[in-house]
Amino acid sequence: MSEERDEGVNQDRPGPTTFVDCDETIRRLYAYLDGELTEQRRAEIAQHLDLCGPCVGAFGFEAELRAAIANRCKDRVPDSLVERVAAALRQESEAAAGEGS
């Protein structure tokens, strides 16, 4: 792959100016899904996904997988534990306030 293609300017359409290939799109898919990319890089990846069936398929699969995991992997914390942690935090906060006086 040439540097010209990697750094090429896309003058045919407005928007991203850096070419993003399938390998880079797949490598950055998790960062894209997590919102960890710059606006420029997000726009480049989004443009690639708009134009590439295989990559948009991978994106859809990963997005659905994450949603399924998030929905099914929710642990319920017992109310008694929540109350004990809250009480311990209050005690620590009060103790810290008392030390600062």
Backbone as ProteinMPNN parsed JSONL, in Angstrom:
{"seq_chain_A": "MSEERDEGVNQDRPGPTTFVDCDETIRRLYAYLDGELTEQRRAEIAQHLDLCGPCVGAFGFEAELRAAIANRCKDRVPDSLVERVAAALRQESEAAAGEGS", "coords_chain_A": {"N_chain_A": [[0.859, -1.172, 0.0], [0.624, 2.181, -0.826], [2.197, 5.192, 0.46], [0.986, 7.435, -0.442], [-1.662, 6.701, -0.852], [-2.425, 6.079, 1.754], [-2.181, 8.549, 3.033], [-3.625, 10.103, 1.433], [-5.578, 12.725, -0.081], [-8.99, 13.201, -0.043], [-10.713, 14.451, -2.451], [-13.065, 14.274, -3.768], [-15.353, 14.119, -2.183], [-16.857, 15.908, 0.527], [-15.582, 16.154, 3.913], [-13.807, 13.664, 5.775], [-10.276, 13.556, 5.213], [-8.22, 11.742, 5.185], [-7.281, 8.573, 4.059], [-8.758, 5.583, 5.148], [-8.224, 2.254, 5.614], [-9.51, -1.159, 5.437], [-8.126, -2.81, 7.291], [-7.176, -0.943, 9.221], [-9.611, 0.106, 10.056], [-10.872, -2.127, 11.266], [-8.97, -2.635, 13.28], [-9.308, -0.365, 14.856], [-11.89, -0.538, 15.706], [-12.956, -1.173, 18.282], [-12.135, 1.038, 19.802], [-13.546, 2.957, 18.413], [-16.203, 2.171, 18.936], [-16.177, 2.599, 21.673], [-15.989, 5.3, 21.83], [-13.502, 6.539, 21.893], [-11.93, 7.845, 20.046], [-10.551, 10.613, 18.147], [-12.527, 13.329, 16.85], [-12.017, 13.678, 14.121], [-10.829, 11.192, 13.386], [-12.961, 9.494, 14.038], [-14.84, 10.364, 12.145], [-13.534, 9.58, 9.804], [-13.464, 6.783, 10.092], [-16.228, 6.304, 10.215], [-16.976, 7.12, 7.648], [-15.653, 5.17, 6.137], [-17.031, 2.908, 7.058], [-19.544, 3.471, 6.003], [-19.129, 2.896, 3.354], [-18.17, 0.322, 3.089], [-19.127, -2.881, 3.043], [-18.251, -5.412, 4.31], [-16.826, -4.406, 6.564], [-18.757, -2.848, 7.867], [-20.447, -4.885, 8.542], [-18.878, -6.29, 10.42], [-18.713, -4.27, 12.334], [-21.441, -4.034, 13.073], [-21.868, -6.573, 14.194], [-20.058, -6.547, 16.402], [-21.092, -4.367, 17.839], [-23.661, -5.316, 18.494], [-22.933, -7.556, 20.007], [-21.622, -6.366, 22.194], [-23.787, -4.964, 23.294], [-25.468, -7.09, 24.016], [-23.888, -8.406, 25.924], [-23.64, -6.364, 27.831], [-26.307, -6.14, 28.654], [-26.828, -8.61, 29.795], [-24.944, -9.104, 31.71], [-25.219, -7.947, 34.255], [-24.708, -7.51, 37.508], [-26.49, -7.826, 40.504], [-26.305, -5.937, 43.303], [-26.55, -6.683, 46.686], [-28.895, -5.046, 48.852], [-28.149, -4.792, 51.527], [-25.362, -4.786, 51.429], [-24.895, -2.427, 49.967], [-25.856, -0.577, 51.819], [-24.017, -0.992, 53.946], [-21.603, -0.195, 52.764], [-22.193, 2.488, 52.19], [-22.506, 3.443, 54.809], [-19.914, 3.046, 55.811], [-18.508, 4.811, 54.179], [-19.653, 7.231, 54.989], [-18.777, 7.299, 57.679], [-16.001, 7.435, 57.275], [-15.817, 9.849, 55.932], [-16.771, 11.609, 57.905], [-14.788, 11.221, 59.828], [-12.55, 12.19, 58.486], [-13.327, 14.852, 58.214], [-13.321, 15.59, 60.88], [-10.611, 15.428, 61.466], [-9.601, 17.556, 60.086], [-10.355, 19.759, 61.501]], "CA_chain_A": [[0.0, 0.0, 0.0], [1.495, 3.349, -0.933], [1.966, 6.271, 1.422], [0.066, 8.39, -1.063], [-3.024, 6.25, -0.591], [-2.679, 6.19, 3.188], [-2.27, 9.949, 3.428], [-4.23, 10.798, 0.302], [-6.667, 13.665, 0.163], [-10.23, 12.827, -0.711], [-11.252, 15.702, -2.966], [-14.351, 14.019, -4.406], [-16.441, 14.344, -1.239], [-16.459, 16.646, 1.73], [-15.436, 15.345, 5.114], [-12.476, 13.196, 6.122], [-9.297, 13.678, 4.145], [-7.246, 10.669, 5.274], [-7.815, 7.275, 3.678], [-8.755, 4.56, 6.187], [-8.482, 0.968, 4.975], [-10.231, -2.151, 6.248], [-7.305, -3.244, 8.434], [-7.195, 0.087, 10.255], [-10.972, 0.201, 10.567], [-11.092, -3.243, 12.188], [-8.084, -2.413, 14.431], [-9.807, 0.739, 15.672], [-13.325, -0.715, 15.917], [-13.306, -1.085, 19.701], [-11.974, 2.446, 20.204], [-14.67, 3.663, 17.789], [-17.399, 1.831, 19.71], [-16.038, 3.164, 23.021], [-15.924, 6.759, 21.744], [-12.162, 6.939, 22.304], [-11.198, 8.43, 18.916], [-10.777, 12.029, 17.872], [-13.649, 13.556, 15.924], [-11.507, 13.446, 12.761], [-10.682, 9.749, 13.16], [-14.33, 8.932, 14.043], [-15.443, 10.686, 10.846], [-12.877, 8.744, 8.795], [-13.957, 5.412, 10.273], [-17.647, 6.307, 9.827], [-17.044, 7.171, 6.184], [-15.278, 3.847, 5.651], [-18.145, 1.997, 7.349], [-20.623, 3.779, 5.054], [-18.775, 2.431, 2.018], [-17.588, -1.026, 3.091], [-20.043, -3.885, 3.58], [-17.644, -6.316, 5.296], [-16.474, -3.701, 7.805], [-19.987, -2.479, 8.572], [-20.93, -6.134, 9.126], [-18.089, -6.513, 11.638], [-19.144, -3.248, 13.279], [-22.763, -4.419, 13.579], [-21.71, -7.734, 15.068], [-19.415, -6.129, 17.65], [-22.023, -3.502, 18.573], [-24.7, -6.179, 19.054], [-22.309, -8.384, 21.036], [-21.434, -5.526, 23.379], [-25.1, -4.683, 23.88], [-25.942, -8.322, 24.65], [-23.087, -8.621, 27.136], [-24.018, -5.336, 28.812], [-27.65, -6.416, 29.164], [-26.895, -9.87, 30.533], [-23.887, -9.193, 32.723], [-25.46, -6.974, 35.313], [-24.817, -8.128, 38.828], [-27.304, -7.09, 41.462], [-25.631, -5.823, 44.596], [-27.549, -6.749, 47.759], [-29.148, -3.787, 49.551], [-27.385, -4.758, 52.779], [-23.991, -4.396, 51.093], [-24.946, -1.009, 49.609], [-26.004, 0.165, 53.076], [-22.762, -1.072, 54.698], [-20.607, 0.642, 52.084], [-22.592, 3.882, 52.418], [-22.203, 3.771, 56.209], [-18.458, 3.134, 55.939], [-18.105, 6.066, 53.531], [-20.055, 8.33, 55.878], [-17.859, 7.305, 58.821], [-14.697, 7.908, 56.826], [-15.978, 11.283, 55.637], [-16.871, 12.303, 59.201], [-13.476, 11.147, 60.473], [-11.675, 13.1, 57.768], [-13.754, 16.208, 58.557], [-12.903, 15.824, 62.254], [-9.159, 15.626, 61.474], [-9.303, 18.85, 59.497], [-10.785, 20.838, 62.414]], "C_chain_A": [[0.9, 1.228, 0.0], [1.169, 4.375, 0.135], [0.963, 7.256, 0.873], [-1.378, 7.993, -0.79], [-3.37, 6.4, 0.884], [-2.908, 7.632, 3.611], [-3.009, 10.773, 2.373], [-5.377, 11.7, 0.699], [-7.859, 13.228, -0.654], [-10.914, 14.102, -1.183], [-12.616, 15.518, -3.615], [-15.53, 14.282, -3.484], [-15.943, 15.144, -0.056], [-16.273, 15.693, 2.892], [-14.012, 14.907, 5.303], [-11.531, 13.276, 4.934], [-8.26, 12.576, 4.173], [-7.914, 9.358, 4.936], [-7.691, 6.304, 4.846], [-9.113, 3.247, 5.515], [-9.186, 0.013, 5.934], [-9.428, -2.58, 7.472], [-7.344, -2.22, 9.56], [-8.581, 0.211, 10.871], [-11.234, -0.896, 11.594], [-10.229, -3.076, 13.441], [-8.647, -1.368, 15.382], [-11.294, 0.595, 16.034], [-13.721, -0.589, 17.385], [-13.184, 0.345, 20.209], [-13.114, 3.287, 19.634], [-15.945, 3.425, 18.597], [-17.371, 2.456, 21.103], [-15.976, 4.684, 23.018], [-14.562, 7.314, 22.121], [-11.338, 7.581, 21.193], [-11.461, 9.924, 18.818], [-11.949, 12.158, 16.912], [-13.231, 13.272, 14.488], [-11.433, 11.955, 12.468], [-12.048, 9.07, 13.167], [-14.998, 9.16, 12.699], [-14.842, 9.821, 9.741], [-13.378, 7.305, 8.876], [-15.424, 5.323, 9.839], [-17.798, 6.331, 8.313], [-16.692, 5.811, 5.596], [-16.421, 2.859, 5.882], [-19.318, 2.23, 6.403], [-20.39, 3.136, 3.697], [-18.363, 0.969, 1.946], [-18.507, -2.026, 3.801], [-19.416, -4.814, 4.606], [-17.324, -5.626, 6.623], [-17.728, -3.295, 8.577], [-20.631, -3.724, 9.181], [-20.209, -6.458, 10.421], [-18.499, -5.521, 12.715], [-20.486, -3.629, 13.902], [-22.683, -5.587, 14.543], [-21.136, -7.328, 16.417], [-20.349, -5.256, 18.499], [-23.124, -4.34, 19.229], [-24.148, -7.054, 20.183], [-22.114, -7.589, 22.321], [-22.763, -5.234, 24.072], [-25.63, -5.913, 24.616], [-25.187, -8.587, 25.951], [-23.488, -7.623, 28.213], [-25.37, -5.635, 29.436], [-27.701, -7.662, 30.045], [-25.905, -9.957, 31.687], [-24.032, -8.111, 33.777], [-25.647, -7.724, 36.619], [-25.642, -7.226, 39.727], [-26.571, -7.106, 42.786], [-26.704, -5.837, 45.679], [-27.667, -5.395, 48.476], [-28.323, -3.68, 50.832], [-25.932, -4.34, 52.521], [-23.93, -2.912, 50.73], [-25.02, -0.156, 50.874], [-24.714, 0.154, 53.893], [-21.683, -0.193, 54.073], [-20.918, 2.117, 52.303], [-22.255, 4.31, 53.845], [-20.697, 3.92, 56.408], [-17.94, 4.422, 55.307], [-18.465, 7.278, 54.383], [-19.1, 8.441, 57.053], [-16.484, 7.862, 58.412], [-14.75, 9.4, 56.524], [-16.025, 12.108, 56.913], [-15.522, 12.32, 59.911], [-12.496, 12.113, 59.795], [-12.027, 14.539, 58.068], [-13.303, 16.553, 59.96], [-11.396, 16.068, 62.355], [-8.787, 17.008, 60.954], [-9.675, 20.013, 60.396], [-9.703, 21.258, 63.345]], "O_chain_A": [[1.856, 1.286, 0.774], [0.052, 4.439, 0.649], [0.181, 7.845, 1.619], [-2.222, 8.849, -0.526], [-4.482, 6.802, 1.225], [-3.752, 7.899, 4.466], [-3.01, 12.003, 2.427], [-6.059, 11.461, 1.696], [-7.73, 12.92, -1.838], [-11.612, 14.76, -0.411], [-13.263, 16.501, -3.977], [-16.61, 14.635, -3.959], [-14.773, 15.075, 0.318], [-16.75, 14.558, 2.86], [-13.087, 15.673, 5.03], [-11.941, 13.088, 3.789], [-7.467, 12.484, 3.236], [-8.987, 9.051, 5.456], [-6.633, 6.215, 5.468], [-10.18, 3.128, 4.912], [-9.424, 0.343, 7.095], [-9.979, -2.7, 8.567], [-7.523, -2.581, 10.723], [-8.708, 0.401, 12.081], [-11.76, -0.624, 12.673], [-10.696, -3.343, 14.548], [-8.476, -1.482, 16.596], [-11.884, 1.512, 16.606], [-14.731, 0.044, 17.695], [-14.037, 0.811, 20.963], [-13.593, 4.216, 20.284], [-16.678, 4.365, 18.905], [-18.417, 2.803, 21.652], [-15.916, 5.301, 24.082], [-14.467, 8.437, 22.616], [-10.15, 7.838, 21.389], [-12.456, 10.434, 19.333], [-12.315, 11.195, 16.239], [-13.998, 12.691, 13.72], [-11.913, 11.498, 11.43], [-12.276, 8.155, 12.376], [-15.65, 8.261, 12.166], [-15.556, 9.377, 8.842], [-13.679, 6.685, 7.856], [-15.814, 4.367, 9.169], [-18.653, 5.639, 7.76], [-17.35, 5.346, 4.665], [-16.741, 2.062, 4.999], [-20.014, 1.282, 6.04], [-21.342, 2.859, 2.967], [-18.218, 0.426, 0.851], [-18.635, -2.0, 5.025], [-19.985, -4.998, 5.682], [-17.532, -6.206, 7.689], [-17.759, -3.386, 9.805], [-21.289, -3.636, 10.218], [-20.834, -6.853, 11.405], [-18.62, -5.889, 13.884], [-20.649, -3.556, 15.12], [-23.346, -5.596, 15.581], [-21.662, -7.717, 17.459], [-20.391, -5.388, 19.722], [-23.481, -4.104, 20.383], [-24.818, -7.266, 21.193], [-22.408, -8.081, 23.411], [-22.845, -5.258, 25.3], [-26.177, -5.795, 25.712], [-25.789, -8.952, 26.96], [-23.657, -7.992, 29.375], [-25.561, -5.405, 30.63], [-28.535, -7.751, 30.946], [-26.041, -10.821, 32.553], [-23.062, -7.445, 34.138], [-26.61, -8.468, 36.804], [-25.496, -6.004, 39.703], [-26.256, -8.168, 43.323], [-27.671, -5.079, 45.597], [-26.674, -4.696, 48.679], [-27.851, -2.598, 51.179], [-25.347, -3.614, 53.324], [-23.005, -2.214, 51.145], [-24.334, 0.859, 50.988], [-24.347, 1.175, 54.475], [-20.935, 0.477, 54.785], [-20.016, 2.91, 52.57], [-21.77, 5.421, 54.061], [-20.256, 4.832, 57.106], [-17.031, 5.054, 55.845], [-17.69, 8.228, 54.489], [-18.657, 9.537, 57.396], [-15.892, 8.664, 59.134], [-13.809, 10.129, 56.836], [-15.406, 13.168, 57.003], [-15.155, 13.321, 60.526], [-11.707, 12.774, 60.469], [-11.134, 15.38, 58.171], [-12.934, 17.699, 60.218], [-10.946, 16.821, 63.219], [-7.762, 17.565, 61.347], [-9.342, 21.155, 60.082], [-9.908, 22.15, 64.168]]}, "name": "protein", "num_of_chains": 1, "seq": "MSEERDEGVNQDRPGPTTFVDCDETIRRLYAYLDGELTEQRRAEIAQHLDLCGPCVGAFGFEAELRAAIANRCKDRVPDSLVERVAAALRQESEAAAGEGS"}
